[in-house]
Structure formats: C-alpha cells, structure tokens
Amino acid sequence: MTSRVIQWATGGVGRAAIEHVVRHPDLELVGCWVHGPEKSGLDAGELAGMPAPLGVTATNDVAEILATDADCVLYAPLLPNADEVAAILRSGKNVVTPVGWFWTKDPALAAAAIEGGVSLHGTGIDPGGVTDHHPLFFAGLSSAVTFVRGEEYSDIRTYGAPDVVRYFMGFGGSPEEARSGSLLKLLSGGFEQSVQMCLDGLGFAETEIRRSHEIAVATGPIEGPAGTIRPGEVAAQRFAWEAFVGSDKVVRVAVNWFMGDENLDPPWTFGPAGERYEVEVHGDPGCSVVISGWTSSDVESGLRRNPGVVATAAHCVNSIPYVCAAAPGFVTFLDLPVVTGRAHPRLGR
Ligand SMILES: NC(=O)c1ccc[n+]([C@@H]2O[C@H](COP(=O)([O-])OP(=O)(O)OC[C@H]3O[C@@H](n4cnc5c(N)ncnc54)[C@H](OP(=O)(O)O)[C@@H]3O)[C@@H](O)[C@H]2O)c1
C-alpha cells in the first residue's frame, strides 16, 4: 500500500528526503511546504536538485498543506513549532520529524495525534539513531549492561545549514553567547531525550543527568557555513550528557563538533580515527562500534550533500510506512519494528 507524503521545508534534510521518497517503492510525494516565498510555486524536484520535475508544486501556504490529502508529513523546518505540528496531526496526517519528540511525550501533541487518528515519531541520527537506537540495539547482544555510549565526531564546516550552525549550534559568536544562548535548552533537550530513552530502555534505576559543555575558540580566521569565524569566536564545541546511578556513569551521549581541527584553542583534533560516529556497550560481552560513511570526504562535497544529513533524511523516510501503520499517539523507536531501507529501484520488486 502506498503512503502519500508531504515534505515540510526543503533545507538539506528536506531535499534529501524528497529524493528518498521518490525512490521508496511504498511512498508517493504529494505536497511540499517551503518557508522561503521565492521557492513557492517551484517544482519539488527542482528544489531537490533532481534531474526532472516531479509534478508537485511547492507552496508556503500552511492552510493549503493542511487541506492536502496525505498520510504523512516529513516535518524538517529550522526549528520545531508545536502548534504547527498539532495542526498537522489534527488534520489527520502522521508526522515524522528530526527536530524533536524523540522520547518526551508532550500531552497536547498526544491529544492532537489521538484526535487526528495518527502518530508522531521523532528520529534522526544525532539526536536519534546513534545516541539512542544504536546503543539500545547493540545492548540487545549483551547481558548485565553497565554502560552505553553514542558519540559523534564531525567537521561542521561540511554542514551547509548556516542558520542551524550559527543560531542552533552556537558557532561563530562569543563563548558567553554559546553558553547561554536561547536555543541551548532546545538543543540540549533533544540529546537528553536520547539519554532518557537509553535509561528507560535498559531499565536503569533513578539517575541524575549532567551536562558538560567545552568550547574552543578560533586562533585565526576559519571559513564556516555561516561565514568567517574570527579569532576568539566559537570554533569547536564538545557537549556531553551523562547519566549516573550513584557514582556509576551508565549512559554517555556526546558530540564533538569542530570547524576543522586547525586554528583551535585549545588545539583539539579528531585524532588518527578522524571524523566518525561511535557506539559502545559495557556488558557481557561488551562491544565497540565505529561508523564511517556518515561524514564527508571533503568540505565541498559535504556542503553539496552531507552524508549525515542524507542519513537523517533516509531514516525519517524509511520510518514512514511503519509510523503510518502504528496505533495513534506518540511512537518512539522502541514502539516500532526494525525500520529498514528499501532496495534500489533498479533491483527491487
Ligand atoms: N536529529 C538529527 O539527527 C538531525 C540531523 C540533521 C538536522 N536536524 C534538524 O533538522 C532540521 C532541518 O535541518 P537542515 O539540515 O535541513 O537545515 P537547513 O538546511 O538549514 O534547512 C532548514 C529549512 O527550514 C526552513 N526555514 C528557514 N527559516 C525558517 C523559519 N523561520 N521558520 C520555518 N522554517 C524555516 C527553510 O526551508 P525552505 O528551504 O523550504 O524555505 C530551510 O531551508 C533542523 O532543525 C536540524 O537541527 C536533525
């Protein structure tokens, strides 16, 4: 059965999602919301850089999107808007999104989902996959688990989302601004949900979650997606969210986001392992997993099409058939069957 999908916003995630929807045998693109008025009226295929138009005209009219007959909205704007998501749910469309709601069940949105007879699923790679689903998955091959970890090491020069990088992630301003920015709570909240999902999934007892945030500043000009970072401005950040049972650290979720690994003070580097994602489980037996392929080989190719962003979009798209089939309400990773990709159109049924 084919699910009809609307793409909401055509940034890096949205553009990759359009490509993935078109290739997915069980999905059909039927609508596209854009924020930029200059994009309204353009074909979704053109916006996604595809070779041919898709016959789906983008609009910046929310009412038009809410009135469109569809099964699911892939919601990927700059920042989450709970009222907007509630309206989509009440209009009878499932929502899959990388911008939040990974584990925390907002009662107003739960009610909107029930009213619309649909579901809301938050997913991605980080927060999402590598910070919750993957540690939990690998812990499934251990017993007596004492610790899990999901950690990202990425060169943010390859993430071509200037507003996300500058305002959401806090690069390019002063260290004081990065430590107290209005969006820090939102950013932190997503990762804390991943920690909580690990704690609840594994059954750890009462815990305390502690956040640490270290900053390195530029020692010379660094070209980033949001412009030049000048000496003294934020050029690298290490965030960690760690949960403790008593004095035992039981979960660590962390990101190491650097604008390259030159001209930094302190002089942090990715080390010989380079950019990567890591998952670790202590248990019987334990395991250590390094994921490559979700980071770019060079800055230019990353800015064109960042593999981490493409993977985020793929997981959102691949979740859609499962979310559409789920019972109404909040749907987390732990409520879904294994979400798989689909065969290349050339090789599939
Ligand atoms: N969980 C994860 O693993 C994960 C991974 C990557 C990204 N994300 C999140 O996913 C979201 C999209 O990321 P992205 O990489 O696609 O970012 P992006 O390339 O900057 O795209 C964001 C899009 O949001 C729209 N937009 C801009 N200003 C807006 C506003 N004021 N109100 C509403 N929409 C606005 C624009 O859409 P149009 O171009 O259509 O006008 C823009 O292209 C971000 O919130 C990001 O943090 C999550």
The ligand as a Gaussian input file, in Angstrom:
#p B3LYP/6-31G(d) Opt

LIG

0 1
 N       18.035000      14.579000      14.593000
 C       19.003000      14.650000      13.700000
 O       19.823000      13.747000      13.572000
 C       19.111000      15.861000      12.794000
 C       20.074000      15.874000      11.783000
 C       20.123000      16.974000      10.917000
 C       19.246000      18.040000      11.090000
 N       18.344000      18.006000      12.111000
 C       17.397000      19.109000      12.292000
 O       16.531000      19.144000      11.167000
 C       16.145000      20.479000      10.874000
 C       16.463000      20.793000       9.418000
 O       17.873000      20.675000       9.233000
 P       18.543000      21.046000       7.825000
 O       19.918000      20.491000       7.887000
 O       17.640000      20.641000       6.726000
 O       18.593000      22.638000       7.961000
 P       18.607000      23.733000       6.778000
 O       19.320000      23.188000       5.593000
 O       19.049000      25.000000       7.377000
 O       17.077000      23.852000       6.398000
 C       16.131000      24.427000       7.235000
 C       14.938000      24.844000       6.399000
 O       13.988000      25.420000       7.303000
 C       13.245000      26.378000       6.610000
 N       13.260000      27.634000       7.375000
 C       14.162000      28.641000       7.384000
 N       13.783000      29.605000       8.222000
 C       12.625000      29.199000       8.765000
 C       11.721000      29.747000       9.689000
 N       11.951000      30.936000      10.250000
 N       10.607000      29.036000      10.021000
 C       10.376000      27.830000       9.454000
 N       11.187000      27.253000       8.556000
 C       12.298000      27.931000       8.226000
 C       13.843000      26.587000       5.236000
 O       13.015000      25.861000       4.348000
 P       12.841000      26.162000       2.781000
 O       14.208000      25.922000       2.210000
 O       11.837000      25.166000       2.353000
 O       12.381000      27.577000       2.605000
 C       15.210000      25.958000       5.388000
 O       15.757000      25.503000       4.215000
 C       16.924000      21.370000      11.870000
 O       16.088000      21.655000      12.967000
 C       18.066000      20.469000      12.341000
 O       18.500000      20.790000      13.633000
 C       18.255000      16.934000      12.946000

